[in-house]
């Protein structure tokens, strides 16, 4: 069984794929440059796939006792109905794995995590990230839909900090994807849950762990956002991600997490601590195989801080459009630039602009 999984993972990598999908009742499929393709193999029966997953993911097959509520019978019980983890696969590399129950049985997605952390130049990241990384404190947000390369951008940023400055960098991730080896900096990565009960528990503890930089994998609830904002205010550089499709939405999302009586105070805090927002989406390249990122870039200029404080975020898109000399750009401008360079088709740009 291990042999089959090994073979499919190797095939996915050889095709330059980003994900391997193993789903009961269907043959294995790989996502290559954004499109799914079927691998030359027979359909997997539900018991076959369950055996493969059970052997490959012991931590899923034998969950800790606190997961017993999730352990309902699906054929015969094999683990929680949703499971997210990262594994090092001998001879092939590291994968982020998600297992879930579906109508035909189990399904799993194996996301390829490159062994080398890419540099900011490799991924064509906007130059503002290097400027913001020099700041001693503040909040820097990377946003985008699932699969838009947010984790990769943040990993490249951590790599940049690790190789250029002597800092204590603490990451809180779910799960740990790219593995960073301490170079000029001391990098410590914590899996949440696992190494800490929750993001807010880990963040509260982080403030006592003398970090210079804190990466918060996902700013998903009120306690986490509140702590991240106060960390950014008290002399830490905080890197966070949100699932929003525009920079304006990101600012609004952070404020909306709070009850109405706290909103004015949060806008004040955010207006003081925000460095900027990068929103990204991955487009299929037309000049070469692979994908290229388009970015929206919002700099927290005095004008932007004022709009956040005064609850006038509806005016942010206008500031973005006219802030080119300050390094800002809208997603539409970035897409138009990629079309002009011949790197993506006009159709692809329209698809992402929608």
KEBAFI-596955 format. One record per residue (C-alpha): residue number from 1; x, y, z. Coordinates in Angstrom, 1 decimal, padded with zeros to 4 digits. Last residue first. Layout:
// KEBAFI-596955
 seq      x      y      z
 NUM      X      Y      Z
...
// end
This chain:
// KEBAFI-596955
 seq      x      y      z
 354 -014.3  039.1 -011.0
 353 -010.7  040.3 -011.5
 352 -009.4  036.8 -011.4
 351 -011.3  035.5 -014.4
 350 -010.8  038.8 -016.3
 349 -007.0  038.4 -015.9
 348 -007.2  034.8 -017.2
 347 -009.2  035.9 -020.2
 346 -006.6  038.7 -020.9
 345 -003.9  036.0 -021.1
 344 -001.1  035.8 -018.5
 343  002.7  036.5 -018.8
 342  002.6  038.7 -021.9
 341  004.1  041.6 -020.0
 340  001.0  043.7 -020.8
 339 -001.2  040.9 -019.4
 338  000.9  040.8 -016.2
 337  000.6  044.6 -015.8
 336 -003.2  044.4 -016.3
 335 -003.4  041.9 -013.5
 334 -001.4  044.1 -011.2
 333 -003.6  047.1 -012.1
 332 -006.8  045.1 -011.5
 331 -005.5  043.8 -008.1
 330 -005.1  047.5 -007.1
 329 -001.6  049.0 -006.6
 328  000.2  051.0 -003.9
 327  003.9  051.9 -004.1
 326  003.5  055.5 -002.9
 325  003.7  056.7 -006.5
 324  000.9  054.3 -007.3
 323 -001.5  055.7 -004.7
 322 -004.3  056.8 -006.9
 321 -006.0  053.4 -007.3
 320 -005.4  052.3 -003.7
 319 -006.7  055.6 -002.3
 318 -009.9  055.1 -004.4
 317 -010.2  051.5 -003.1
 316 -009.8  052.8  000.5
 315 -012.8  055.2  000.4
 314 -015.3  052.6  001.6
 313 -012.9  052.2  004.6
 312 -014.3  055.5  006.1
 311 -014.5  054.4  009.7
 310 -012.7  057.5  011.0
 309 -009.7  055.6  012.3
 308 -009.4  053.5  009.1
 307 -009.7  056.6  006.9
 306 -007.1  058.4  009.0
 305 -004.6  055.5  008.8
 304 -005.1  055.4  005.0
 303 -004.3  059.1  004.7
 302 -001.2  058.8  007.0
 301  000.0  056.0  004.8
 300 -000.8  052.3  005.7
 299  000.4  050.9  002.3
 298 -002.2  048.8  000.5
 297 -000.9  046.4 -002.2
 296 -003.1  044.2 -004.4
 295 -001.0  041.4 -005.9
 294 -001.0  039.1 -008.9
 293  000.8  035.8 -008.4
 292  002.2  033.7 -011.3
 291  001.4  030.1 -012.1
 290  003.1  027.2 -013.8
 289  004.2  026.3 -017.3
 288  005.6  029.2 -019.4
 287  004.3  032.2 -021.3
 286  000.6  031.8 -020.6
 285  000.9  031.6 -016.9
 284 -002.1  030.4 -014.8
 283 -003.0  033.0 -012.2
 282 -002.5  032.9 -008.4
 281 -004.3  035.5 -006.3
 280 -002.8  037.9 -003.7
 279 -003.8  040.5 -001.2
 278 -000.9  042.4  000.4
 277 -001.9  044.6  003.4
 276  000.1  047.3  005.1
 275  001.9  048.6  008.2
 274 -001.1  048.5  010.5
 273 -000.3  049.5  014.2
 272 -001.7  053.0  014.6
 271 -004.8  052.7  012.4
 270 -005.5  049.2  013.8
 269 -005.5  050.5  017.4
 268 -007.8  053.4  016.6
 267 -010.1  051.1  014.5
 266 -010.1  048.7  017.5
 265 -011.1  051.5  019.9
 264 -014.0  052.6  017.7
 263 -015.1  049.0  017.2
 262 -015.2  048.0  020.9
 261 -018.9  049.0  021.6
 260 -020.0  047.4  018.3
 259 -018.7  043.9  019.2
 258 -015.4  043.0  017.5
 257 -014.8  040.6  014.6
 256 -016.1  043.4  012.2
 255 -012.9  045.4  012.8
 254 -010.6  042.7  011.5
 253 -012.9  042.0  008.6
 252 -013.1  045.6  007.5
 251 -009.3  045.9  007.2
 250 -009.1  042.7  005.2
 249 -012.1  043.7  003.0
 248 -010.2  046.9  002.0
 247 -007.1  044.8  001.1
 246 -009.2  042.5 -001.2
 245 -010.2  038.9 -001.5
 244 -010.2  038.0  002.1
 243 -009.2  034.8  003.9
 242 -006.9  036.4  006.5
 241 -003.2  035.9  007.2
 240 -000.9  037.4  009.9
 239  002.6  038.8  010.4
 238  003.2  040.6  013.7
 237  006.3  042.8  014.2
 236  006.5  043.3  017.9
 235  006.9  046.5  019.9
 234  003.8  046.8  022.0
 233  001.3  047.9  019.3
 232  001.8  044.9  017.1
 231  001.4  042.6  020.2
 230 -001.8  044.5  021.1
 229 -003.2  044.0  017.6
 228 -002.3  040.3  017.6
 227 -003.9  039.8  021.0
 226 -007.2  041.3  019.9
 225 -007.2  039.4  016.6
 224 -006.6  036.1  018.5
 223 -009.2  036.8  021.1
 222 -011.8  037.8  018.5
 221 -011.4  034.8  016.1
 220 -009.8  033.8  012.8
 219 -006.4  035.5  012.6
 218 -004.7  032.5  010.9
 217 -001.1  031.4  010.9
 216  000.0  034.1  013.4
 215  003.7  034.9  012.7
 214  005.3  036.7  015.6
 213  008.5  038.7  015.1
 212  010.8  040.2  017.8
 211  009.9  037.4  020.4
 210  010.7  037.6  024.1
 209  008.7  034.5  025.1
 208  006.2  036.3  027.4
 207  004.2  037.8  024.6
 206  004.3  034.3  023.0
 205  002.3  032.9  025.9
 204 -000.7  035.1  025.0
 203 -000.2  034.2  021.4
 202 -000.2  030.5  022.1
 201 -003.3  030.7  024.2
 200 -005.0  032.9  021.5
 199 -004.0  030.5  018.7
 198 -005.3  027.4  020.6
 197 -004.2  024.6  022.8
 196 -000.4  024.9  022.3
 195  002.3  022.6  020.9
 194 -000.4  020.5  019.4
 193 -003.2  022.8  018.3
 192 -001.5  024.9  017.0
 191  002.0  023.7  015.8
 190  004.8  025.9  017.1
 189  007.8  027.0  015.1
 188  010.9  028.6  016.7
 187  013.3  030.6  014.5
 186  016.4  032.1  016.1
 185  017.7  034.5  013.6
 184  020.9  034.7  011.6
 183  020.2  031.1  010.3
 182  017.7  029.1  012.3
 181  016.3  026.3  010.1
 180  012.8  027.0  008.8
 179  010.4  024.2  008.0
 178  007.6  025.1  005.5
 177  004.2  023.7  006.6
 176  003.6  023.7  010.3
 175 -000.1  022.8  010.7
 174 -001.9  025.0  011.8
 173  000.9  027.5  012.5
 172  002.1  029.8  015.3
 171  005.5  031.1  014.3
 170  008.1  032.7  016.7
 169  011.0  034.7  015.2
 168  013.7  035.9  017.6
 167  015.8  038.2  015.6
 166  019.3  038.6  014.1
 165  018.5  040.0  010.6
 164  019.1  039.2  007.0
 163  018.7  035.4  006.7
 162  015.9  034.8  009.2
 161  014.0  038.0  008.1
 160  014.1  036.8  004.4
 159  013.2  033.3  005.4
 158  010.2  034.7  007.4
 157  009.2  036.6  004.3
 156  009.5  033.6  002.0
 155  007.4  031.6  004.5
 154  004.8  034.4  004.5
 153  004.6  034.4  000.7
 152  004.4  030.6  000.6
 151  001.6  030.5  003.3
 150 -000.4  033.1  001.3
 149 -000.1  031.1 -002.0
 148 -003.6  031.7 -003.3
 147 -004.7  028.1 -002.3
 146 -007.5  029.3  000.0
 145 -008.5  032.9 -001.0
 144 -006.3  035.9 -000.3
 143 -004.6  037.8  002.4
 142 -001.2  038.7  003.7
 141 -001.3  041.1  006.6
 140  001.5  043.1  008.2
 139  000.9  044.5  011.7
 138  003.4  046.7  013.4
 137  006.9  046.7  015.0
 136  010.6  047.1  014.4
 135  010.0  047.9  010.7
 134  012.6  046.4  008.3
 133  010.2  043.6  007.2
 132  007.8  046.4  006.0
 131  010.4  047.6  003.4
 130  011.1  044.0  002.2
 129  007.3  043.3  002.0
 128  006.9  046.5  000.0
 127  008.9  045.0 -002.9
 126  006.0  042.9 -004.1
 125  006.6  039.2 -004.1
 124  007.8  037.7 -007.4
 123  007.9  034.1 -006.0
 122  011.6  033.6 -006.5
 121  012.4  037.2 -005.5
 120  010.8  036.7 -002.1
 119  012.9  033.6 -001.6
 118  011.5  030.1 -001.7
 117  011.8  027.8  001.3
 116  013.5  024.7 -000.1
 115  011.7  021.5  000.6
 114  008.6  022.6 -001.3
 113  005.4  021.7  000.5
 112  003.2  019.5 -001.8
 111 -000.5  019.4 -000.8
 110 -001.8  015.8 -000.2
 109 -005.6  015.8 -000.3
 108 -007.6  012.9  001.2
 107 -011.0  011.3  000.7
 106 -012.7  008.6  002.8
 105 -015.9  006.8  001.9
 104 -018.2  007.3 -001.1
 103 -020.4  010.1  000.4
 102 -017.5  012.0  001.9
 101 -015.3  011.8  005.1
 100 -012.2  014.0  005.3
  99 -008.4  013.7  005.4
  98 -006.2  016.8  004.9
  97 -002.5  016.3  004.3
  96  000.3  019.0  004.1
  95  003.2  017.3  002.4
  94  006.9  017.2  003.0
  93  009.4  015.4  000.7
  92  009.8  012.5 -001.6
  91  012.4  010.0 -000.3
  90  010.7  009.4  003.1
  89  007.4  011.4  003.4
  88  007.6  014.1  006.0
  87  004.0  014.7  007.1
  86  001.8  017.7  007.8
  85 -001.6  017.5  009.4
  84 -005.3  018.2  009.0
  83 -008.0  015.8  010.0
  82 -011.8  015.8  009.4
  81 -014.0  012.8  010.1
  80 -011.7  011.9  013.1
  79 -010.2  008.4  012.9
  78 -010.5  005.0  011.4
  77 -013.8  003.7  012.6
  76 -015.3  000.9  010.6
  75 -017.5  001.8  007.6
  74 -017.6  005.4  008.9
  73 -018.3  004.9  012.6
  72 -017.9  008.2  014.5
  71 -014.6  009.4  016.0
  70 -015.3  013.1  016.2
  69 -016.5  012.7  019.8
  68 -013.4  010.6  020.6
  67 -011.0  013.5  019.7
  66 -010.0  014.0  023.4
  65 -008.7  010.4  023.4
  64 -005.9  011.2  021.0
  63 -006.5  009.9  017.5
  62 -005.3  006.5  016.4
  61 -005.9  006.4  012.6
  60 -005.2  010.1  012.2
  59 -001.9  010.1  014.1
  58 -001.0  006.8  012.4
  57 -001.1  008.6  009.0
  56  000.4  006.5  006.2
  55 -000.8  003.0  007.4
  54 -004.3  004.2  008.2
  53 -004.4  006.3  005.0
  52 -003.5  003.3  002.8
  51 -005.8  001.0  004.6
  50 -008.7  003.4  004.3
  49 -008.0  003.9  000.6
  48 -008.1  000.2 -000.1
  47 -011.3 -000.2  002.0
  46 -013.1  002.5  000.0
  45 -012.0  001.1 -003.3
  44 -009.5  003.2 -005.3
  43 -010.1  003.5 -009.0
  42 -007.4  002.0 -011.1
  41 -004.2  004.0 -012.0
  40 -002.9  006.2 -014.7
  39 -003.2  009.6 -012.9
  38 -006.3  011.7 -013.5
  37 -005.7  015.4 -014.1
  36 -006.9  018.4 -012.1
  35 -006.0  021.9 -013.3
  34 -004.2  024.7 -011.4
  33 -000.7  024.2 -012.7
  32 -001.0  020.5 -012.2
  31 -003.6  019.2 -009.7
  30 -003.1  015.4 -009.4
  29 -005.8  012.7 -009.4
  28 -005.9  009.2 -008.0
  27 -008.6  006.9 -009.5
  26 -012.1  007.2 -008.1
  25 -014.4  005.3 -005.7
  24 -012.7  006.5 -002.5
  23 -010.8  009.7 -003.1
  22 -007.0  010.3 -003.2
  21 -006.2  013.8 -004.5
  20 -002.5  014.8 -005.0
  19 -001.8  018.5 -004.8
  18  000.7  021.0 -006.3
  17  001.8  019.1 -009.4
  16  005.1  019.6 -011.2
  15  004.4  016.4 -013.2
  14  007.3  014.7 -011.5
  13  006.0  015.8 -008.1
  12  002.6  014.2 -008.7
  11  004.2  011.1 -010.1
  10  006.4  010.8 -006.9
   9  003.3  011.2 -004.7
   8  001.5  008.6 -006.8
   7  004.3  006.0 -006.6
   6  004.9  006.5 -002.9
   5  001.1  006.0 -002.3
   4  001.3  002.8 -004.3
   3  004.4  001.5 -002.4
   2  002.9  002.3  000.9
   1  000.0  000.0  000.0
// end
